[in-house]
Amino acid sequence: MIALPDAAGRLATALGGSPAAKLAASALIEADALGLSRFGIAMLDEWTANVAPVPKSENLRAISWLDCSSCFAPLAVADATLDLTETARQLGIAALFLRGVRGFGRLAPFVRHLADAGLVGIAGAEGPPFVAAHGGTRPVIGTNPFAFAMGQGADRVVIDVASSTATMADIRNARVSGMSLPDGIGLDGEGRPTSVAAEVVALLPRGGQIGSLLGLVVELMAGVAGGGRGDPKGRGVFILAFDPAASEECVDWQARLTGLKSDWTDGGGHWPRGGALPPETVLDGDFAQRLDAYLARMTGQAGP
């Protein structure tokens, strides 16, 4: 057994101990604590001791494009988030477009960091085509998750959703286990619905046309504007932040957010928190053993 802060602290140290390392480590550990192991420390399979540092813009710019193909992806996204935080505070708004990004986990922890800094955070990631357009018969975009965060404390809202019905990992797991898929998940090579994982060549968009258009927006931002579409070195990611308090008008956005949350929850709605966990969360012994194995490989030392 290992407590969430202890696990994150040990991993952050192995990743270099920087603020970006702490954010990346917390994001990966949190995914495992939520039961999303494919987005957790399994990402350390791509870590190497000679990873390149995250590139930096030479001058303060509201919009930057960065090639992160030689970087460890969770660190690259964390570092970009921290840089974006400072730029948005100074300029009021900032955007970063990353390309060549490999697996980095969930978007929620990174937009949550922006919200905790008093900003509004928006992010999305595109990837290899595996999802059909609504009404289509072949894959044209990735699973294309989208995330949004705003507010602090009890009012904070964090939304992190995939635009597809499932993930590629879900399909791989179903193929290994031989389990049938629910209806409405995927299409076969002829563009016909199938519940056989081995036959799936395309996923369907979540919620039909709405999910399809959300996936298209992410593709336009991260893939087209950001330059990630078709890049053989990795995914395209966009992260945008702005300061709602930067307006010269006296808009009490925090009071409005509190009011919206009250209306939403009083009406029976769920106020999304993006999977944030209390610090007293404890991970089981199996996870602790996996973490020890990764840390031993990263540091060349045996675990405690």
C-alpha positions in Angstrom: 0.0 0.0 0.0 1.2 3.5 -0.7 -0.4 6.9 -0.1 -1.2 9.1 -3.2 1.2 12.0 -2.1 4.0 9.5 -1.4 3.7 7.8 -4.7 3.6 11.1 -6.6 6.6 12.5 -4.6 8.7 9.4 -5.4 7.9 9.5 -9.1 8.4 13.3 -9.3 11.9 12.8 -7.8 12.7 10.2 -10.4 11.5 12.5 -13.2 13.9 15.3 -12.0 12.1 17.0 -9.2 11.1 20.1 -11.2 7.6 21.7 -10.9 6.7 20.0 -14.2 7.9 16.7 -12.9 5.6 17.1 -9.9 2.6 17.9 -12.1 3.3 15.1 -14.5 3.8 12.6 -11.6 0.6 13.6 -9.9 -1.3 13.2 -13.2 0.0 9.7 -13.8 -0.5 8.5 -10.2 -4.0 10.0 -10.2 -5.0 8.0 -13.3 -4.0 4.7 -11.6 -5.9 5.7 -8.4 -9.0 6.2 -10.6 -8.6 2.7 -12.1 -7.4 4.1 -15.5 -4.1 2.2 -15.5 -3.6 2.7 -19.2 -3.3 6.4 -18.6 -1.2 6.0 -15.5 2.4 4.9 -14.8 2.2 2.6 -17.8 3.2 5.7 -19.7 6.6 5.3 -18.1 7.3 2.6 -20.7 8.3 5.4 -23.0 10.6 7.1 -20.5 14.3 7.0 -21.2 17.2 8.6 -19.3 18.2 10.7 -22.4 14.9 12.3 -23.2 15.3 15.8 -24.6 14.3 18.8 -22.5 11.0 20.5 -23.4 11.6 23.2 -25.9 11.0 26.8 -24.8 9.9 29.8 -26.7 12.7 32.5 -26.8 10.3 35.4 -26.2 7.0 35.9 -24.4 4.3 35.1 -27.0 0.6 34.6 -26.7 0.7 31.7 -29.2 3.5 29.2 -29.6 4.1 26.0 -31.6 6.5 23.4 -30.1 7.9 20.1 -31.4 7.9 17.7 -28.5 8.8 14.5 -30.4 12.0 14.0 -28.5 10.5 14.6 -25.1 8.8 12.4 -22.5 5.2 13.3 -23.2 3.8 13.7 -19.7 6.7 16.1 -18.8 6.2 18.0 -22.1 2.5 18.6 -21.4 3.1 19.5 -17.8 5.9 21.9 -18.7 3.7 23.5 -21.4 0.9 23.9 -18.8 3.2 25.7 -16.4 4.6 28.0 -19.1 1.1 28.7 -20.3 0.0 29.6 -16.8 2.6 32.4 -16.5 2.0 33.7 -20.0 -1.7 33.9 -19.6 -1.3 35.7 -16.3 0.9 38.3 -18.0 -0.9 38.7 -21.3 -4.5 37.7 -20.3 -4.6 34.9 -22.8 -2.2 32.3 -24.2 -2.2 29.2 -26.3 0.3 26.4 -26.9 0.2 23.9 -29.8 2.4 20.8 -29.3 3.1 18.2 -31.9 5.0 14.9 -31.9 3.4 14.1 -28.5 3.2 10.4 -27.6 1.0 9.0 -24.8 0.7 11.4 -21.9 -2.4 10.2 -20.0 -5.4 12.4 -19.1 -6.0 16.0 -19.8 -8.0 16.8 -16.6 -5.0 17.3 -14.3 -3.5 19.9 -16.6 -6.6 22.0 -17.2 -7.3 21.7 -13.4 -3.9 23.2 -12.7 -4.9 26.2 -14.9 -8.2 26.6 -13.0 -6.4 26.5 -9.7 -4.3 29.4 -10.9 -7.4 31.4 -11.5 -7.5 30.8 -15.2 -9.9 29.1 -17.6 -8.2 26.1 -19.2 -9.2 24.4 -22.4 -7.3 21.5 -24.0 -7.6 18.8 -26.6 -5.5 16.0 -28.2 -5.8 14.4 -31.6 -4.3 11.2 -32.8 -4.2 8.5 -35.5 -7.5 8.0 -37.3 -9.6 5.4 -35.5 -13.0 7.1 -35.3 -15.6 7.5 -38.1 -17.5 10.7 -38.7 -21.2 10.6 -37.8 -22.8 8.8 -40.6 -19.5 7.7 -42.0 -18.0 4.3 -42.6 -14.3 4.6 -42.1 -11.9 6.1 -39.5 -11.0 9.8 -40.2 -10.0 11.2 -36.8 -8.7 10.0 -33.4 -10.6 9.5 -30.2 -9.8 13.2 -29.6 -10.4 14.0 -25.9 -11.5 17.5 -24.9 -11.1 19.1 -21.5 -12.2 22.3 -19.8 -11.7 23.7 -16.3 -12.7 26.8 -14.4 -13.0 28.0 -10.8 -11.4 27.1 -7.6 -12.3 25.2 -4.4 -15.8 23.8 -4.2 -17.0 25.7 -7.3 -14.3 24.3 -9.6 -15.6 22.5 -12.6 -13.4 20.1 -14.6 -14.7 18.4 -17.8 -12.7 15.7 -19.5 -14.4 13.7 -22.2 -13.5 11.6 -25.2 -15.4 12.3 -28.4 -15.6 8.6 -29.2 -17.6 5.8 -27.8 -14.5 3.9 -26.5 -10.7 4.0 -26.7 -8.3 2.0 -28.7 -7.2 0.4 -25.5 -10.7 -0.8 -24.8 -10.8 -2.5 -28.2 -7.4 -4.1 -27.6 -8.5 -5.4 -24.2 -11.7 -6.8 -25.7 -9.7 -8.6 -28.5 -7.5 -10.2 -25.9 -10.3 -11.3 -23.6 -12.7 -12.3 -26.4 -15.5 -10.3 -24.9 -18.2 -8.9 -27.1 -18.6 -5.2 -27.4 -21.8 -3.3 -26.7 -23.9 -2.2 -29.6 -23.1 1.1 -31.2 -19.4 1.0 -30.5 -17.6 0.1 -33.8 -17.7 -0.6 -37.5 -16.0 -3.4 -39.4 -14.0 -3.1 -42.6 -17.2 -2.8 -44.7 -18.5 0.0 -42.6 -21.1 -2.2 -40.9 -21.9 -2.2 -37.1 -20.1 -5.0 -35.3 -19.8 -6.2 -31.7 -16.8 -8.4 -32.4 -13.6 -6.6 -31.3 -11.4 -8.4 -33.8 -13.5 -6.9 -36.6 -13.5 -3.3 -35.5 -11.6 -0.9 -37.8 -13.4 2.2 -36.7 -15.1 3.5 -33.5 -18.3 5.5 -33.6 -18.5 9.1 -32.1 -20.0 9.5 -28.7 -23.5 10.7 -28.8 -23.7 10.7 -32.6 -23.4 14.0 -34.3 -22.6 16.0 -31.1 -19.6 13.8 -30.4 -18.6 13.8 -34.0 -18.5 17.6 -34.1 -16.6 17.8 -30.8 -14.0 15.5 -32.2 -13.9 17.6 -35.4 -13.3 20.8 -33.3 -10.4 19.1 -31.5 -8.9 17.9 -34.8 -9.2 21.4 -36.3 -7.4 22.9 -33.3 -4.7 20.3 -32.5 -4.4 18.7 -35.9 -4.9 21.5 -38.4 -4.1 24.8 -36.5 -1.5 23.0 -34.4 0.0 21.0 -37.2 -0.4 17.6 -35.5 -2.6 15.9 -38.1 -0.7 13.2 -40.0 2.5 13.7 -38.0 4.2 10.2 -37.8 6.2 11.3 -34.7 3.1 11.7 -32.4 -0.1 13.5 -31.5 -1.1 17.1 -31.7 -2.2 18.8 -28.5 -3.5 22.2 -27.9 -3.7 24.0 -24.5 -5.4 27.4 -24.1 -5.7 29.5 -21.0 -7.2 32.9 -20.4 -7.8 35.1 -17.3 -11.4 36.0 -16.9 -10.4 38.7 -14.5 -8.3 40.5 -17.1 -11.3 42.3 -18.5 -11.5 46.0 -17.8 -15.2 45.5 -17.1 -16.2 44.5 -13.6 -17.7 41.1 -14.3 -18.0 39.1 -11.1 -17.4 35.8 -12.9 -16.8 33.8 -9.7 -20.2 34.8 -8.2 -21.8 33.8 -11.5 -20.0 30.5 -11.4 -21.2 29.8 -7.9 -24.7 30.6 -9.0 -24.5 28.4 -12.0 -23.3 25.5 -9.9 -26.2 26.0 -7.5 -28.7 26.1 -10.4 -27.1 23.0 -12.0 -27.0 20.8 -8.9 -30.4 22.0 -7.5 -31.8 20.9 -10.9 -30.4 17.4 -10.3 -27.3 17.8 -12.4 -23.8 16.4 -11.6 -21.1 19.0 -11.3 -18.1 17.4 -12.9 -14.8 17.5 -10.9 -12.5 15.8 -13.4 -11.5 12.9 -11.0 -9.7 15.0 -8.4 -8.9 12.8 -5.4 -8.3 13.6 -1.7 -4.6 13.4 -0.6 -5.5 10.5 1.9 -6.2 8.2 -1.1 -4.2 5.0 -0.8 -3.2 2.8 -3.7 -2.9 -1.0 -3.3 0.1 -3.2 -3.1 0.0 -4.3 -6.7 0.4 -0.7 -7.8 3.2 -0.1 -5.3 5.1 -3.0 -6.8 4.6 -1.7 -10.3 5.8 1.7 -9.2 8.9 0.2 -7.5 9.7 -1.6 -10.7 9.5 1.5 -12.8 11.5 3.6 -10.3 14.2 0.9 -10.2 14.5 1.0 -13.9 14.6 4.8 -14.0 17.1 5.3 -11.2 19.1 2.1 -11.5 18.3 1.4 -7.8 16.1 -1.1 -6.1 12.9 0.2 -4.5 12.5 0.6 -0.7 
